Amino acid sequence: MIQLEQTILRELIYHHIDIESNLSAMSDEIYTWQTDEEMEVMKKIFIKPFSNVVTTNEFIHPINLALNPLFSLSRSVFQGGDFIALSKQICQHLQSVSKHPNIKSGDLFVIRLDQIEMNENVYSGLLICK
């Protein structure tokens, strides 16, 4: 079971993906919390939907996991890479592979999380929400 009560939102950035025109609006700034209450509201918006999740997903690649673009970009975030630049690359990658007609233009949030508890271990994570 995943425990999210102590989870901390470390960094949050917002981009807008325009699937039809390929003219996405990429942010150059990490969102800064004004108050602790504001962070709690953001946690309710982004984390609460996952509070009852009992399964996890893992990146895969048939040859080598390092060849999975989202895995490589996510790993770079946790290895100290530039969060803003990497979030833009995540956005661009998702836009380039989003060809299904039901995938629409919209907002994309990339959030770096800490203190995710799962099976008595503590992890960091990357939340990508569209």
C-alpha positions as CSV (number, residue, x, y, z in Angstrom):
1,M,0.0,0.0,0.0
2,I,1.2,3.5,-0.8
3,Q,1.2,6.0,2.0
4,L,1.0,9.7,0.9
5,E,0.2,11.6,4.1
6,Q,3.8,12.7,4.5
7,T,4.6,13.2,0.9
8,I,6.3,16.5,0.0
9,L,5.9,18.4,-3.3
10,R,9.4,19.5,-4.0
11,E,9.1,21.1,-7.5
12,L,6.1,21.7,-9.7
13,I,6.1,23.1,-13.3
14,Y,3.2,23.7,-15.6
15,H,3.2,23.4,-19.4
16,H,0.4,23.5,-21.9
17,I,0.4,21.0,-24.8
18,D,-1.3,21.9,-28.0
19,I,-1.7,18.6,-29.9
20,E,-3.3,20.1,-33.0
21,S,-0.8,22.8,-33.8
22,N,2.3,21.5,-32.0
23,L,2.7,24.9,-30.5
24,S,3.0,24.1,-26.8
25,A,3.5,26.8,-24.1
26,M,6.5,25.8,-22.1
27,S,7.1,27.4,-18.7
28,D,10.5,28.5,-17.6
29,E,9.7,28.8,-13.9
30,I,9.2,26.3,-11.1
31,Y,6.0,27.1,-9.2
32,T,6.8,28.6,-5.7
33,W,4.4,27.9,-2.8
34,Q,3.3,31.1,-1.1
35,T,2.1,29.4,2.1
36,D,2.0,26.0,3.8
37,E,-1.7,26.0,3.3
38,E,-1.2,26.5,-0.4
39,M,1.0,23.4,-0.5
40,E,-1.6,21.4,1.3
41,V,-4.2,22.4,-1.3
42,M,-1.9,21.4,-4.1
43,K,-1.3,18.1,-2.3
44,K,-5.1,17.5,-2.2
45,I,-5.4,18.3,-5.9
46,F,-2.5,16.2,-7.2
47,I,-1.9,13.5,-4.6
48,K,-5.3,12.7,-3.1
49,P,-6.5,10.8,-6.3
50,F,-3.7,8.3,-5.7
51,S,-4.4,7.7,-2.0
52,N,-6.3,4.5,-2.6
53,V,-4.0,3.1,-5.3
54,V,-2.7,-0.4,-4.4
55,T,-0.7,-1.1,-7.6
56,T,2.3,0.4,-9.1
57,N,3.6,0.7,-12.6
58,E,7.2,0.4,-13.8
59,F,8.9,1.6,-17.0
60,I,9.8,-1.1,-19.5
61,H,11.8,-1.5,-22.7
62,P,12.2,-4.7,-24.7
63,I,16.0,-4.3,-25.1
64,N,17.3,-2.0,-22.3
65,L,15.4,0.1,-19.8
66,A,17.8,3.0,-20.4
67,L,16.4,3.2,-23.9
68,N,12.9,4.2,-22.6
69,P,12.8,8.0,-23.0
70,L,10.6,8.7,-20.0
71,F,12.7,6.4,-17.7
72,S,15.9,8.2,-18.8
73,L,14.4,11.7,-18.4
74,S,12.9,10.8,-15.0
75,R,16.2,9.3,-13.8
76,S,18.0,12.5,-14.9
77,V,15.7,14.5,-12.6
78,F,16.8,12.4,-9.6
79,Q,20.4,12.6,-10.6
80,G,20.4,16.4,-10.2
81,G,19.5,17.4,-13.8
82,D,17.9,20.7,-14.6
83,F,14.2,20.1,-13.6
84,I,12.9,22.8,-16.0
85,A,14.8,21.6,-19.0
86,L,13.9,17.9,-18.3
87,S,10.2,18.7,-17.8
88,K,10.2,20.4,-21.2
89,Q,11.8,17.3,-22.7
90,I,9.1,15.2,-21.0
91,C,6.4,17.4,-22.5
92,Q,8.0,17.3,-25.9
93,H,8.3,13.6,-25.9
94,L,4.7,13.0,-24.8
95,Q,3.5,15.4,-27.4
96,S,5.5,13.6,-30.1
97,V,4.1,10.2,-29.3
98,S,0.5,11.3,-28.6
99,K,-1.2,10.3,-31.8
100,H,-4.4,8.8,-30.5
101,P,-7.5,10.8,-31.5
102,N,-8.8,10.8,-28.0
103,I,-5.7,12.6,-26.6
104,K,-6.5,16.3,-26.6
105,S,-4.6,19.5,-25.9
106,G,-4.3,20.5,-22.3
107,D,-2.3,21.2,-19.3
108,L,0.7,19.1,-18.2
109,F,2.1,19.2,-14.7
110,V,5.4,17.7,-13.8
111,I,5.9,17.4,-10.0
112,R,8.9,16.0,-8.1
113,L,7.8,14.3,-4.9
114,D,9.7,13.2,-1.8
115,Q,8.6,11.0,1.2
116,I,6.4,8.5,-0.6
117,E,6.0,5.6,1.7
118,M,5.4,2.1,0.2
119,N,5.9,-1.3,1.9
120,E,7.7,0.4,4.8
121,N,10.3,2.0,2.4
122,V,10.5,5.7,1.6
123,Y,10.9,6.8,-2.1
124,S,11.1,9.9,-4.2
125,G,8.9,10.1,-7.3
126,L,7.9,12.0,-10.4
127,L,4.2,12.7,-11.0
128,I,3.3,13.6,-14.6
129,C,-0.4,14.7,-14.9
130,K,-2.2,15.8,-17.9
